């Protein structure tokens, strides 16, 4: 039997019989295409490709191993699911901290 627990509060979702909610989040770089100008059409595309390939060869292993796309999957109990829907980025939680100004 598969065992599920809430990824936020740790509640056992298998034994209690409460519904389980699945939250999937995907992070990836945004792409905003730019407008093509006459100068873009005059450029040599093969030269641009060559420059990109040369730049990529010079990147460190750390820079190339960082994934551009990352997915997350969480199982939540009904209570945590409701809290997530009200504040998906946790902004209210962060505002609740009161740091002293030393």
ZIWOQUI-V189624 format. One record per run of one state. SS is the DSSP state (alpha for helix, beta for strand, coil for the rest). FROM is the first residue (numbers start at 0). LEN is the number of residues. If there is no record, write none. Layout:
BEGIN
SS;FROM;LEN / SS;FROM;LEN
END
This chain:
BEGIN
coil;0;4 / beta;4;1 / coil;5;6 / beta;11;1 / alpha;12;4 / coil;16;4 / beta;20;8 / coil;28;9 / alpha;37;5 / coil;42;2 / alpha;44;14 / coil;58;2 / alpha;60;5 / coil;65;3 / beta;68;8 / coil;76;1 / alpha;77;9 / coil;86;4 / alpha;90;5 / coil;95;7
END
